């Protein structure tokens, strides 16, 4: 029974993984600026520029 539940969770998880990807297809490009990664991601998550307010 545990194997069945585990398999079901893996299937559901793999199907939902596509909903949470941030790609150019969804309008949010991944972080590619090395300076931004070095300065901003040194102490917190480097948010994709498309997710930040325009003033940032």
mmCIF file of the N, C-alpha and C atoms, coordinates in Angstrom:
data_MODEL
# 
_entry.id   MODEL 
# 
loop_
_atom_site.group_PDB 
_atom_site.id 
_atom_site.type_symbol 
_atom_site.label_atom_id 
_atom_site.label_alt_id 
_atom_site.label_comp_id 
_atom_site.label_asym_id 
_atom_site.label_entity_id 
_atom_site.label_seq_id 
_atom_site.pdbx_PDB_ins_code 
_atom_site.Cartn_x 
_atom_site.Cartn_y 
_atom_site.Cartn_z 
_atom_site.occupancy 
_atom_site.B_iso_or_equiv 
_atom_site.pdbx_formal_charge 
_atom_site.auth_seq_id 
_atom_site.auth_comp_id 
_atom_site.auth_asym_id 
_atom_site.auth_atom_id 
_atom_site.pdbx_PDB_model_num 
ATOM 1   N N  . UNK A 1 1  ? 0.824  -1.193 0.000   1.00 0.00 ? 1  UNK A N  1 
ATOM 2   C CA . UNK A 1 1  ? 0.000  0.000  0.000   1.00 0.00 ? 1  UNK A CA 1 
ATOM 3   C C  . UNK A 1 1  ? 0.874  1.265  0.000   1.00 0.00 ? 1  UNK A C  1 
ATOM 4   N N  . UNK A 1 2  ? 1.973  1.225  0.768   1.00 0.00 ? 2  UNK A N  1 
ATOM 5   C CA . UNK A 1 2  ? 2.856  2.386  0.819   1.00 0.00 ? 2  UNK A CA 1 
ATOM 6   C C  . UNK A 1 2  ? 3.482  2.672  -0.535  1.00 0.00 ? 2  UNK A C  1 
ATOM 7   N N  . UNK A 1 3  ? 3.812  1.607  -1.274  1.00 0.00 ? 3  UNK A N  1 
ATOM 8   C CA . UNK A 1 3  ? 4.402  1.788  -2.600  1.00 0.00 ? 3  UNK A CA 1 
ATOM 9   C C  . UNK A 1 3  ? 3.412  2.460  -3.543  1.00 0.00 ? 3  UNK A C  1 
ATOM 10  N N  . UNK A 1 4  ? 2.154  2.084  -3.456  1.00 0.00 ? 4  UNK A N  1 
ATOM 11  C CA . UNK A 1 4  ? 1.118  2.670  -4.308  1.00 0.00 ? 4  UNK A CA 1 
ATOM 12  C C  . UNK A 1 4  ? 0.965  4.155  -4.013  1.00 0.00 ? 4  UNK A C  1 
ATOM 13  N N  . UNK A 1 5  ? 0.956  4.521  -2.750  1.00 0.00 ? 5  UNK A N  1 
ATOM 14  C CA . UNK A 1 5  ? 0.840  5.927  -2.367  1.00 0.00 ? 5  UNK A CA 1 
ATOM 15  C C  . UNK A 1 5  ? 2.060  6.704  -2.834  1.00 0.00 ? 5  UNK A C  1 
ATOM 16  N N  . UNK A 1 6  ? 3.233  6.139  -2.678  1.00 0.00 ? 6  UNK A N  1 
ATOM 17  C CA . UNK A 1 6  ? 4.456  6.791  -3.116  1.00 0.00 ? 6  UNK A CA 1 
ATOM 18  C C  . UNK A 1 6  ? 4.455  7.010  -4.625  1.00 0.00 ? 6  UNK A C  1 
ATOM 19  N N  . UNK A 1 7  ? 4.053  6.002  -5.372  1.00 0.00 ? 7  UNK A N  1 
ATOM 20  C CA . UNK A 1 7  ? 3.987  6.128  -6.827  1.00 0.00 ? 7  UNK A CA 1 
ATOM 21  C C  . UNK A 1 7  ? 2.992  7.208  -7.222  1.00 0.00 ? 7  UNK A C  1 
ATOM 22  N N  . UNK A 1 8  ? 1.839  7.229  -6.578  1.00 0.00 ? 8  UNK A N  1 
ATOM 23  C CA . UNK A 1 8  ? 0.827  8.243  -6.884  1.00 0.00 ? 8  UNK A CA 1 
ATOM 24  C C  . UNK A 1 8  ? 1.359  9.639  -6.592  1.00 0.00 ? 8  UNK A C  1 
ATOM 25  N N  . UNK A 1 9  ? 2.045  9.818  -5.476  1.00 0.00 ? 9  UNK A N  1 
ATOM 26  C CA . UNK A 1 9  ? 2.610  11.123 -5.139  1.00 0.00 ? 9  UNK A CA 1 
ATOM 27  C C  . UNK A 1 9  ? 3.677  11.545 -6.137  1.00 0.00 ? 9  UNK A C  1 
ATOM 28  N N  . UNK A 1 10 ? 4.496  10.623 -6.565  1.00 0.00 ? 10 UNK A N  1 
ATOM 29  C CA . UNK A 1 10 ? 5.522  10.937 -7.563  1.00 0.00 ? 10 UNK A CA 1 
ATOM 30  C C  . UNK A 1 10 ? 4.906  11.351 -8.895  1.00 0.00 ? 10 UNK A C  1 
ATOM 31  N N  . UNK A 1 11 ? 3.854  10.680 -9.293  1.00 0.00 ? 11 UNK A N  1 
ATOM 32  C CA . UNK A 1 11 ? 3.180  11.023 -10.552 1.00 0.00 ? 11 UNK A CA 1 
ATOM 33  C C  . UNK A 1 11 ? 2.552  12.404 -10.454 1.00 0.00 ? 11 UNK A C  1 
ATOM 34  N N  . UNK A 1 12 ? 1.830  12.657 -9.386  1.00 0.00 ? 12 UNK A N  1 
ATOM 35  C CA . UNK A 1 12 ? 1.186  13.964 -9.201  1.00 0.00 ? 12 UNK A CA 1 
ATOM 36  C C  . UNK A 1 12 ? 2.240  15.067 -9.116  1.00 0.00 ? 12 UNK A C  1 
ATOM 37  N N  . UNK A 1 13 ? 3.321  14.823 -8.388  1.00 0.00 ? 13 UNK A N  1 
ATOM 38  C CA . UNK A 1 13 ? 4.385  15.806 -8.260  1.00 0.00 ? 13 UNK A CA 1 
ATOM 39  C C  . UNK A 1 13 ? 5.044  16.118 -9.587  1.00 0.00 ? 13 UNK A C  1 
ATOM 40  N N  . UNK A 1 14 ? 5.269  15.099 -10.396 1.00 0.00 ? 14 UNK A N  1 
ATOM 41  C CA . UNK A 1 14 ? 5.906  15.338 -11.693 1.00 0.00 ? 14 UNK A CA 1 
ATOM 42  C C  . UNK A 1 14 ? 4.975  16.075 -12.646 1.00 0.00 ? 14 UNK A C  1 
ATOM 43  N N  . UNK A 1 15 ? 3.680  15.845 -12.539 1.00 0.00 ? 15 UNK A N  1 
ATOM 44  C CA . UNK A 1 15 ? 2.726  16.561 -13.395 1.00 0.00 ? 15 UNK A CA 1 
ATOM 45  C C  . UNK A 1 15 ? 2.616  18.025 -12.990 1.00 0.00 ? 15 UNK A C  1 
ATOM 46  N N  . UNK A 1 16 ? 2.679  18.299 -11.706 1.00 0.00 ? 16 UNK A N  1 
ATOM 47  C CA . UNK A 1 16 ? 2.541  19.673 -11.236 1.00 0.00 ? 16 UNK A CA 1 
ATOM 48  C C  . UNK A 1 16 ? 3.824  20.475 -11.380 1.00 0.00 ? 16 UNK A C  1 
ATOM 49  N N  . UNK A 1 17 ? 4.948  19.827 -11.543 1.00 0.00 ? 17 UNK A N  1 
ATOM 50  C CA . UNK A 1 17 ? 6.231  20.529 -11.632 1.00 0.00 ? 17 UNK A CA 1 
ATOM 51  C C  . UNK A 1 17 ? 6.232  21.530 -12.780 1.00 0.00 ? 17 UNK A C  1 
ATOM 52  N N  . UNK A 1 18 ? 5.575  21.230 -13.867 1.00 0.00 ? 18 UNK A N  1 
ATOM 53  C CA . UNK A 1 18 ? 5.518  22.131 -15.014 1.00 0.00 ? 18 UNK A CA 1 
ATOM 54  C C  . UNK A 1 18 ? 4.770  23.418 -14.731 1.00 0.00 ? 18 UNK A C  1 
ATOM 55  N N  . UNK A 1 19 ? 3.885  23.438 -13.756 1.00 0.00 ? 19 UNK A N  1 
ATOM 56  C CA . UNK A 1 19 ? 3.117  24.631 -13.432 1.00 0.00 ? 19 UNK A CA 1 
ATOM 57  C C  . UNK A 1 19 ? 3.943  25.664 -12.693 1.00 0.00 ? 19 UNK A C  1 
ATOM 58  N N  . UNK A 1 20 ? 5.067  25.267 -12.095 1.00 0.00 ? 20 UNK A N  1 
ATOM 59  C CA . UNK A 1 20 ? 5.840  26.171 -11.265 1.00 0.00 ? 20 UNK A CA 1 
ATOM 60  C C  . UNK A 1 20 ? 7.171  26.575 -11.888 1.00 0.00 ? 20 UNK A C  1 
ATOM 61  N N  . UNK A 1 21 ? 7.382  26.235 -13.140 1.00 0.00 ? 21 UNK A N  1 
ATOM 62  C CA . UNK A 1 21 ? 8.618  26.607 -13.810 1.00 0.00 ? 21 UNK A CA 1 
ATOM 63  C C  . UNK A 1 21 ? 8.524  28.053 -14.289 1.00 0.00 ? 21 UNK A C  1 
ATOM 64  N N  . UNK A 1 22 ? 9.601  28.800 -14.097 1.00 0.00 ? 22 UNK A N  1 
ATOM 65  C CA . UNK A 1 22 ? 9.662  30.165 -14.599 1.00 0.00 ? 22 UNK A CA 1 
ATOM 66  C C  . UNK A 1 22 ? 10.592 30.169 -15.797 1.00 0.00 ? 22 UNK A C  1 
ATOM 67  N N  . UNK A 1 23 ? 10.013 30.230 -16.964 1.00 0.00 ? 23 UNK A N  1 
ATOM 68  C CA . UNK A 1 23 ? 10.807 30.210 -18.183 1.00 0.00 ? 23 UNK A CA 1 
ATOM 69  C C  . UNK A 1 23 ? 10.429 31.382 -19.050 1.00 0.00 ? 23 UNK A C  1 
ATOM 70  N N  . UNK A 1 24 ? 11.149 31.559 -20.118 1.00 0.00 ? 24 UNK A N  1 
ATOM 71  C CA . UNK A 1 24 ? 10.835 32.627 -21.066 1.00 0.00 ? 24 UNK A CA 1 
ATOM 72  C C  . UNK A 1 24 ? 9.450  32.448 -21.654 1.00 0.00 ? 24 UNK A C  1 
ATOM 73  N N  . UNK A 1 25 ? 8.982  31.204 -21.730 1.00 0.00 ? 25 UNK A N  1 
ATOM 74  C CA . UNK A 1 25 ? 7.658  30.945 -22.277 1.00 0.00 ? 25 UNK A CA 1 
ATOM 75  C C  . UNK A 1 25 ? 6.571  31.574 -21.414 1.00 0.00 ? 25 UNK A C  1 
ATOM 76  N N  . UNK A 1 26 ? 6.814  31.722 -20.138 1.00 0.00 ? 26 UNK A N  1 
ATOM 77  C CA . UNK A 1 26 ? 5.844  32.337 -19.236 1.00 0.00 ? 26 UNK A CA 1 
ATOM 78  C C  . UNK A 1 26 ? 6.133  33.824 -19.050 1.00 0.00 ? 26 UNK A C  1 
ATOM 79  N N  . UNK A 1 27 ? 7.167  34.337 -19.703 1.00 0.00 ? 27 UNK A N  1 
ATOM 80  C CA . UNK A 1 27 ? 7.467  35.754 -19.627 1.00 0.00 ? 27 UNK A CA 1 
ATOM 81  C C  . UNK A 1 27 ? 8.450  36.134 -18.530 1.00 0.00 ? 27 UNK A C  1 
ATOM 82  N N  . UNK A 1 28 ? 8.996  35.178 -17.823 1.00 0.00 ? 28 UNK A N  1 
ATOM 83  C CA . UNK A 1 28 ? 9.954  35.484 -16.765 1.00 0.00 ? 28 UNK A CA 1 
ATOM 84  C C  . UNK A 1 28 ? 11.247 34.733 -17.058 1.00 0.00 ? 28 UNK A C  1 
ATOM 85  N N  . UNK A 1 29 ? 12.246 35.478 -17.488 1.00 0.00 ? 29 UNK A N  1 
ATOM 86  C CA . UNK A 1 29 ? 13.526 34.867 -17.834 1.00 0.00 ? 29 UNK A CA 1 
ATOM 87  C C  . UNK A 1 29 ? 14.319 34.555 -16.568 1.00 0.00 ? 29 UNK A C  1 
ATOM 88  N N  . UNK A 1 30 ? 15.134 33.522 -16.597 1.00 0.00 ? 30 UNK A N  1 
ATOM 89  C CA . UNK A 1 30 ? 15.973 33.221 -15.441 1.00 0.00 ? 30 UNK A CA 1 
ATOM 90  C C  . UNK A 1 30 ? 17.053 34.287 -15.263 1.00 0.00 ? 30 UNK A C  1 
ATOM 91  N N  . UNK A 1 31 ? 17.610 34.359 -14.080 1.00 0.00 ? 31 UNK A N  1 
ATOM 92  C CA . UNK A 1 31 ? 18.673 35.322 -13.787 1.00 0.00 ? 31 UNK A CA 1 
ATOM 93  C C  . UNK A 1 31 ? 19.908 34.932 -14.584 1.00 0.00 ? 31 UNK A C  1 
ATOM 94  N N  . UNK A 1 32 ? 20.442 35.878 -15.348 1.00 0.00 ? 32 UNK A N  1 
ATOM 95  C CA . UNK A 1 32 ? 21.624 35.576 -16.154 1.00 0.00 ? 32 UNK A CA 1 
ATOM 96  C C  . UNK A 1 32 ? 22.754 36.578 -15.918 1.00 0.00 ? 32 UNK A C  1 
ATOM 97  N N  . UNK A 1 33 ? 22.495 37.633 -15.162 1.00 0.00 ? 33 UNK A N  1 
ATOM 98  C CA . UNK A 1 33 ? 23.506 38.660 -14.888 1.00 0.00 ? 33 UNK A CA 1 
ATOM 99  C C  . UNK A 1 33 ? 24.367 38.223 -13.703 1.00 0.00 ? 33 UNK A C  1 
ATOM 100 N N  . UNK A 1 34 ? 25.642 37.962 -13.967 1.00 0.00 ? 34 UNK A N  1 
ATOM 101 C CA . UNK A 1 34 ? 26.553 37.466 -12.925 1.00 0.00 ? 34 UNK A CA 1 
ATOM 102 C C  . UNK A 1 34 ? 26.753 38.501 -11.814 1.00 0.00 ? 34 UNK A C  1 
ATOM 103 N N  . UNK A 1 35 ? 26.790 39.802 -12.146 1.00 0.00 ? 35 UNK A N  1 
ATOM 104 C CA . UNK A 1 35 ? 26.940 40.842 -11.125 1.00 0.00 ? 35 UNK A CA 1 
ATOM 105 C C  . UNK A 1 35 ? 25.737 40.852 -10.195 1.00 0.00 ? 35 UNK A C  1 
ATOM 106 N N  . UNK A 1 36 ? 24.542 40.737 -10.766 1.00 0.00 ? 36 UNK A N  1 
ATOM 107 C CA . UNK A 1 36 ? 23.313 40.686 -9.974  1.00 0.00 ? 36 UNK A CA 1 
ATOM 108 C C  . UNK A 1 36 ? 23.338 39.467 -9.044  1.00 0.00 ? 36 UNK A C  1 
ATOM 109 N N  . UNK A 1 37 ? 23.747 38.330 -9.576  1.00 0.00 ? 37 UNK A N  1 
ATOM 110 C CA . UNK A 1 37 ? 23.827 37.125 -8.748  1.00 0.00 ? 37 UNK A CA 1 
ATOM 111 C C  . UNK A 1 37 ? 24.826 37.317 -7.609  1.00 0.00 ? 37 UNK A C  1 
ATOM 112 N N  . UNK A 1 38 ? 25.981 37.911 -7.909  1.00 0.00 ? 38 UNK A N  1 
ATOM 113 C CA . UNK A 1 38 ? 27.012 38.086 -6.893  1.00 0.00 ? 38 UNK A CA 1 
ATOM 114 C C  . UNK A 1 38 ? 26.566 39.060 -5.799  1.00 0.00 ? 38 UNK A C  1 
ATOM 115 N N  . UNK A 1 39 ? 25.995 40.188 -6.191  1.00 0.00 ? 39 UNK A N  1 
ATOM 116 C CA . UNK A 1 39 ? 25.617 41.214 -5.222  1.00 0.00 ? 39 UNK A CA 1 
ATOM 117 C C  . UNK A 1 39 ? 24.325 40.880 -4.474  1.00 0.00 ? 39 UNK A C  1 
ATOM 118 N N  . UNK A 1 40 ? 23.317 40.451 -5.197  1.00 0.00 ? 40 UNK A N  1 
ATOM 119 C CA . UNK A 1 40 ? 21.995 40.253 -4.583  1.00 0.00 ? 40 UNK A CA 1 
ATOM 120 C C  . UNK A 1 40 ? 21.815 38.855 -3.996  1.00 0.00 ? 40 UNK A C  1 
ATOM 121 N N  . UNK A 1 41 ? 22.360 37.867 -4.672  1.00 0.00 ? 41 UNK A N  1 
ATOM 122 C CA . UNK A 1 41 ? 22.152 36.497 -4.216  1.00 0.00 ? 41 UNK A CA 1 
ATOM 123 C C  . UNK A 1 41 ? 23.171 36.070 -3.161  1.00 0.00 ? 41 UNK A C  1 
ATOM 124 N N  . UNK A 1 42 ? 24.040 36.970 -2.775  1.00 0.00 ? 42 UNK A N  1 
ATOM 125 C CA . UNK A 1 42 ? 25.011 36.608 -1.744  1.00 0.00 ? 42 UNK A CA 1 
ATOM 126 C C  . UNK A 1 42 ? 24.341 36.459 -0.381  1.00 0.00 ? 42 UNK A C  1 
ATOM 127 N N  . UNK A 1 43 ? 23.213 37.140 -0.171  1.00 0.00 ? 43 UNK A N  1 
ATOM 128 C CA . UNK A 1 43 ? 22.553 37.030 1.134   1.00 0.00 ? 43 UNK A CA 1 
ATOM 129 C C  . UNK A 1 43 ? 21.069 36.660 1.041   1.00 0.00 ? 43 UNK A C  1 
ATOM 130 N N  . UNK A 1 44 ? 20.499 36.605 -0.159  1.00 0.00 ? 44 UNK A N  1 
ATOM 131 C CA . UNK A 1 44 ? 19.110 36.154 -0.300  1.00 0.00 ? 44 UNK A CA 1 
ATOM 132 C C  . UNK A 1 44 ? 18.893 35.601 -1.701  1.00 0.00 ? 44 UNK A C  1 
ATOM 133 N N  . UNK A 1 45 ? 17.734 35.072 -1.954  1.00 0.00 ? 45 UNK A N  1 
ATOM 134 C CA . UNK A 1 45 ? 17.395 34.488 -3.248  1.00 0.00 ? 45 UNK A CA 1 
ATOM 135 C C  . UNK A 1 45 ? 17.442 35.560 -4.330  1.00 0.00 ? 45 UNK A C  1 
ATOM 136 N N  . UNK A 1 46 ? 18.056 35.252 -5.446  1.00 0.00 ? 46 UNK A N  1 
ATOM 137 C CA . UNK A 1 46 ? 18.122 36.196 -6.573  1.00 0.00 ? 46 UNK A CA 1 
ATOM 138 C C  . UNK A 1 46 ? 16.840 36.066 -7.392  1.00 0.00 ? 46 UNK A C  1 
ATOM 139 N N  . UNK A 1 47 ? 15.900 36.952 -7.121  1.00 0.00 ? 47 UNK A N  1 
ATOM 140 C CA . UNK A 1 47 ? 14.628 36.921 -7.833  1.00 0.00 ? 47 UNK A CA 1 
ATOM 141 C C  . UNK A 1 47 ? 14.835 37.278 -9.294  1.00 0.00 ? 47 UNK A C  1 
ATOM 142 N N  . UNK A 1 48 ? 14.063 36.658 -10.155 1.00 0.00 ? 48 UNK A N  1 
ATOM 143 C CA . UNK A 1 48 ? 14.124 36.993 -11.561 1.00 0.00 ? 48 UNK A CA 1 
ATOM 144 C C  . UNK A 1 48 ? 13.661 38.432 -11.730 1.00 0.00 ? 48 UNK A C  1 
ATOM 145 N N  . UNK A 1 49 ? 14.349 39.204 -12.562 1.00 0.00 ? 49 UNK A N  1 
ATOM 146 C CA . UNK A 1 49 ? 13.975 40.613 -12.736 1.00 0.00 ? 49 UNK A CA 1 
ATOM 147 C C  . UNK A 1 49 ? 12.507 40.815 -13.108 1.00 0.00 ? 49 UNK A C  1 
ATOM 148 N N  . UNK A 1 50 ? 11.945 39.883 -13.835 1.00 0.00 ? 50 UNK A N  1 
ATOM 149 C CA . UNK A 1 50 ? 10.534 40.002 -14.237 1.00 0.00 ? 50 UNK A CA 1 
ATOM 150 C C  . UNK A 1 50 ? 9.566  39.877 -13.066 1.00 0.00 ? 50 UNK A C  1 
ATOM 151 N N  . UNK A 1 51 ? 10.025 39.362 -11.936 1.00 0.00 ? 51 UNK A N  1 
ATOM 152 C CA . UNK A 1 51 ? 9.159  39.223 -10.765 1.00 0.00 ? 51 UNK A CA 1 
ATOM 153 C C  . UNK A 1 51 ? 9.254  40.406 -9.818  1.00 0.00 ? 51 UNK A C  1 
ATOM 154 N N  . UNK A 1 52 ? 10.263 41.259 -10.025 1.00 0.00 ? 52 UNK A N  1 
ATOM 155 C CA . UNK A 1 52 ? 10.474 42.402 -9.160  1.00 0.00 ? 52 UNK A CA 1 
ATOM 156 C C  . UNK A 1 52 ? 9.675  43.608 -9.622  1.00 0.00 ? 52 UNK A C  1 
ATOM 157 N N  . UNK A 1 53 ? 9.333  44.511 -8.710  1.00 0.00 ? 53 UNK A N  1 
ATOM 158 C CA . UNK A 1 53 ? 8.662  45.751 -9.124  1.00 0.00 ? 53 UNK A CA 1 
ATOM 159 C C  . UNK A 1 53 ? 9.585  46.562 -10.030 1.00 0.00 ? 53 UNK A C  1 
ATOM 160 N N  . UNK A 1 54 ? 9.015  47.390 -10.889 1.00 0.00 ? 54 UNK A N  1 
ATOM 161 C CA . UNK A 1 54 ? 9.818  48.153 -11.846 1.00 0.00 ? 54 UNK A CA 1 
ATOM 162 C C  . UNK A 1 54 ? 10.796 49.100 -11.148 1.00 0.00 ? 54 UNK A C  1 
ATOM 163 N N  . UNK A 1 55 ? 10.479 49.584 -9.930  1.00 0.00 ? 55 UNK A N  1 
ATOM 164 C CA . UNK A 1 55 ? 11.381 50.488 -9.212  1.00 0.00 ? 55 UNK A CA 1 
ATOM 165 C C  . UNK A 1 55 ? 12.640 49.770 -8.728  1.00 0.00 ? 55 UNK A C  1 
ATOM 166 N N  . UNK A 1 56 ? 12.568 48.460 -8.605  1.00 0.00 ? 56 UNK A N  1 
ATOM 167 C CA . UNK A 1 56 ? 13.737 47.708 -8.137  1.00 0.00 ? 56 UNK A CA 1 
ATOM 168 C C  . UNK A 1 56 ? 14.776 47.625 -9.220  1.00 0.00 ? 56 UNK A C  1 
# 
